[in-house]
């Protein structure tokens, strides 16, 4: 179930693109298919309460592990 996380996801995508030196489109594709994105939309995880930079760091860890 998707909650109103659009602003948070946009911030995460923008920060990730800058930190990883990838285009917005490349990061958006990777992010929307990631477990990190799924966790943001799941209220039980509490990810929606995290600061954008914390989510970016989790996303970067996920990318480096794959």
Residue, then its C-alpha position, 0 to 999 in steps of 0.5 A: x500500500x502506497x502512502x503519501x510519500x511522494x515528497x520524501x521519495x523525491x528528496x531521496x532520489x535527488x540526493x542519491x543522484x547527486x551523491x552517486x553521480x547518476x542521472x535523475x532517471x537512472x536513480x529513479x529506476x534503481x530506487x523504485x525497484x529497491x527494497x528501500x522504496x518498498x520499506x518507505x511505503x510500508x508504515x510498519x517499518x517506520x521508514x517514512x519517519x526517517x530523514x531523507x539522508x538516512x534513507x539515502x544511506x540505507x539505499x546506498x547500502x542496498x546498492x552496494x550489497x547487490 
